[in-house]
Amino acid sequence: MANFRGKLTVSVLKASGIPDVALGKQDPFVKVECDGKKFQTDVAQDMGTEPAWKGQTFKFDLEGKEELVRYVCLAASSCSLSNVV
């Protein structure tokens, strides 16, 4: 494994094909995690199954090791904090 140092920039633009699991319009958002750091987009209010986030950008510092980037799209709900979609 090579030693390196750098920055990783992740831009969240849009999602498509999200299952329609909510009554009415869904309010999706995305969580992004890398190297123990976590970020979250704004909630795409009433955007349903084809949300867009106008390129919200998150930056991660990488310090000499390979890292996985984990992202998940969730639905905000008045009934619970979040539901995986």
C-alpha atoms as one frame of an Amber mdcrd trajectory, in Angstrom:
protein
   0.000   0.000   0.000   1.443   3.350  -1.044   1.852   6.215   1.398   0.228
   9.388   0.177  -1.310  12.585   1.396  -4.059  14.455  -0.326  -7.576  15.785
  -0.332 -10.725  14.127  -1.600 -13.631  16.302  -2.692 -17.074  14.712  -2.983
 -19.904  16.637  -4.662 -23.478  15.412  -4.261 -25.433  16.409  -7.367 -28.554
  14.260  -7.635 -30.085  10.849  -7.088 -32.373   8.820  -9.300 -34.417   5.675
  -9.013 -35.132   6.091  -5.304 -37.978   3.764  -4.298 -41.218   5.592  -3.504
 -41.700   4.459   0.104 -43.387   7.518   1.614 -46.932   8.741   1.527 -46.809
  11.999  -0.384 -43.512  13.572  -1.416 -40.268  12.242   0.046 -37.719  14.589
   1.621 -34.391  12.853   0.855 -30.904  13.772   2.022 -27.484  12.135   1.647
 -24.957  11.216   4.337 -21.308  10.924   3.243 -18.603   9.354   5.444 -14.860
   8.853   4.963 -12.057   8.335   7.495 -14.444   8.802  10.428 -15.664  12.193
   9.214 -19.374  12.539   8.427 -21.251  15.126   6.408 -24.897  15.494   5.409
 -26.572  17.380   2.576 -29.525  19.658   3.091 -32.899  17.947   2.906 -34.271
  18.078  -0.667 -37.730  19.201   0.441 -40.577  17.537  -1.520 -38.185  16.317
  -4.248 -39.537  12.751  -4.272 -37.654  10.028  -6.151 -35.461  12.343  -8.303
 -33.832  14.812  -5.862 -31.066  17.309  -6.694 -28.693  19.125  -4.313 -26.966
  21.773  -6.480 -23.537  20.202  -6.000 -23.123  20.331  -2.231 -19.407  19.657
  -1.689 -17.579  17.949   1.174 -13.793  17.704   1.619 -11.789  14.957   3.293
  -8.058  14.957   4.136  -6.417  11.639   3.304  -3.307  10.760   5.295  -1.284
   7.886   3.870  -3.864   5.119   3.785  -6.655   3.928   1.577 -10.128   4.947
   2.704 -13.608   3.934   1.679 -16.220   6.561   0.970 -19.628   5.520   2.253
 -22.767   7.322   1.187 -26.424   6.619   1.792 -29.603   8.365   0.715 -32.184
   8.688   3.482 -35.660  10.176   3.736 -36.474  12.763   6.369 -39.837  12.115
   7.984 -42.039  13.754  10.526 -42.652  10.262  11.977 -38.981   9.326  12.508
 -35.538  10.857  12.140 -34.684   8.981   8.957 -35.678   6.009   6.863 -33.251
   4.298   4.501 -34.528   4.444   0.939
